[in-house]
Amino acid sequence: MAKKKKQIRETTIENYYDLKVDKVDELVAALKDETPEDAGNDLTMFISDCTGVDDPKNYTRSGKKKEFDPYKTDFLGKIPVWLKAVFIKWWFAGMVCYFIMFGIQQFMNADPIDVAVISGIVLGMVVELFVNPIFRYMERGDKEYEPYEMFPFPFKAYWTFFTNILYYTVVVVIVYFLYYALGLLGVIYGVEPLLYGTLSVIVDMAFIGIKDLIVYLVKKRKKERVANV
């Protein structure tokens, strides 16, 4: 009885994976929208033919018909991931400098350290609520933006909200001391968004690089242990 059940199971699996040639032909005919009148015609890729609308937008400037291109890469897709990630981080850090730091200094006579701490808290919230979600939105399934996040975890990991606030508070305080050091050297005399964003990205990526290196070494050590067992 057991042997009979095994044979039936194997036969069922074989039948399941059999190539249904007739079904493939039906699929090809459906894609071609093939009827007895137009049998044998090739599948058109012209936009105007597919939509049935003779719109001027479906033609190029030279008068040629535009075609569907499923493999066409958009403009943002041609930009390297590292450049997009760095620019987004730089832009949001500069925005925090412009709206938060300048705002606090204009309406409050606060201590520079207090301003740095408040700005760090806001930057951490901005990264958690805007920067990281933008990275996840632009991902193409390879998690290519994770090397540019300190805590690359999904929204369900709510603890990252608080860790990002603490982390970016430290980042902004370090940026403040960098400004202080550059001021002592006579290099700069004030805070402005462009340099502030640049210094923030440098400090942020330095910490993220250290984190990525530690993660890599830990994973490498685990693989070596497993290989030696």
N, C-alpha and C positions, 0 to 999 in steps of 0.2 A: 504494500500500500504506500509506504514512504517513497519507494522508487517511482511509482506511478505519479505521485504528486510532484516529484522533482522534475519528471519529464514534461508534465503539463506546464509547470512554471517556466522551464527553459523555453518551451515552444511559445508561450505567451510573450516572454521577453523578446524573443527573436521576431515575432510578428509585430511587436510594438515598435521596434527599431527598423522595420522594413521600410525602404524608401517607396513612398506612394507616388509613383511616376505620374499617374493620371491626375493626382491632386496638384502636383507641381505644374503640369500643363494648364490646369484650370487657373492657378494663381497667376501664371504668366499672361494668360489671356485676359484675366481681370485687370492686371496692371496696364495692359495695352488698351483696355476698353474695346476689345476686339469683337466685332459683330460680323455676320456673313458678308456685309457690304464692304467692310474695310479690313477683311482678313488678310494677313500678310504684311500689313503696314507696321513700321517700326514705332516704338514708343517715343512720343514727342517730349522734348524737354523745354520747349519754348513756353514762356509764361502766358503769352496771349492765347496760344492754342489750348493750354490746360485750363485756363480760366474762362475762355470763351468771350473775353472782353477785349476789344481792340482799343486799349488805352495807350496814349502817347508815352506814358511812364514805362510801358513794357518794351520800349525801343531805346536803343542807344542814340547818342548824338549823330552818329553816322547813318542812322536809319536802319540798323540791323536789329533783329529781334533779340531780346534778352532771354537767357536760358536759366533754368534752375541749376544751382550749383550746391549740392548738399555738403560738399567738402570745403566750401569757401570759408576762409578765416576772417573774422571781423577785425577791425582796426586794433581794438584792445587785446585781441588774441595774439597779435604780432609783437606786442610789447613784452619784454622778459618779465618773469614773475618777480624777481628781486627788485626790479625798477619800480613796478607798480606797488609792491609792498612798502618799499622805502618811501615812495612819494606820498602814499596815503598816511603813513605814520608821521611824516614830516609836516604835511598839511594840517592834520588835526592838532599836532603839538603847537604849531604856529598859531592856529585858531584859538587855542586855550590861552596862549600868551597874550594875544590881542584883546580878547573879550574878557578874560578873567583877571590876568595880572594887571593890565592897564586899567581895568575897571576898578579893581580894589585900590590901586595906588591913587586913582583919581578922586574917589569918593571917601576913602578911609586913610588915615595916617597910621597904617599898620607897619609892624616890624617886617623887614625883608624875609626873615625865616618864616613868619606866619603866612606871608603871601605865598612863599614857596610851598608850604604844607597844604594850604587851601588849593593852590593850583595843581598840586600832585593828586589830591583827592578827586578834583574835577577831571583831570586827565585820565585817571584810572577808570572813572565812570564812563568817560567818552570811549575809551578803548574797549571796555566790556560791552557797551550798548551800541557802538557804531563800527569801530575799526574791525574787531574780530568777526562780527556778523557780515561785514562787507567781504572779508577774506573768505568766509565760508560760502558766501553767495557766488564768488568768482571761481571757486574750486571746480575742477573738472573730474573729480573722482580720485585724484592721486594725492590729495591732501598736501599739495605743493606749497601751501601758505603756512603750514604748521611750523617750519623752521623760523618763522618771523613772529611767532607768538610765544610769550612766556608761559602761558597756561593754555595749551591748545585742547580745550575740552568743550563739549557741546553745552547748549543752554541749560540742560537739566542739572549740570554741575554748578549749583548756585553758589557754592563756596568760592568759585573763581571771582565772583563780584567783589568780595572783600579782599581776597588776595591781590587782585589787580589794583585796588585802591591803595593797599599798603605798599605794594611793589613800586607803583609809579610815584607815590609820595617820596620814596627813597631816591628814585631816578631824578625827580625834580629838585630835591635838596642837593644832590650831587651836582646837577647843572648849575644851581645857585653858587656853589663853591667854585665851580669852574669859571663862572663869570667873575667871581671875587678875585680869583688868581689872575685872570686875564686883565682885570682892572688894576691890580697891583703892578703888573708888568707894563701898564700903559698901552695895552693893545686896544681895549675898548673902554667906553665910558658910559654905556647904558644898555638896557635890554631892548631888543626888537625881535619881531616874530621870526625873521628868516634865520638868523644865527641861533635863536633859541630853539627852533625846530630842528636845526642841524645838530646842535649839541645834544638835544633830547634823543634823537635817533641814534647818535653815536654811543651814548651811554646805554640806551635800551638794548641795542644790538650787541654790545659788549657783554652785557649780562646774559642775554639769550644765547650768545655763542658759548659762553662758559657752561650754561645749562645743557645745551646740546652736546657739548664735549663730554660732560659727566654722564649723560644718558647713553652716549655711544660707548664709553668705556665700560659702563655697567653691563650693557647688553653683550659687549664683546667678552667680558669676563664670564658671564653666564654661559655663553656658547662654548667657551673653552672648557668650563667645568663639565658641561654635558658631553663634550667630545672625549674628555679624559675618563669618563665613567665607564 
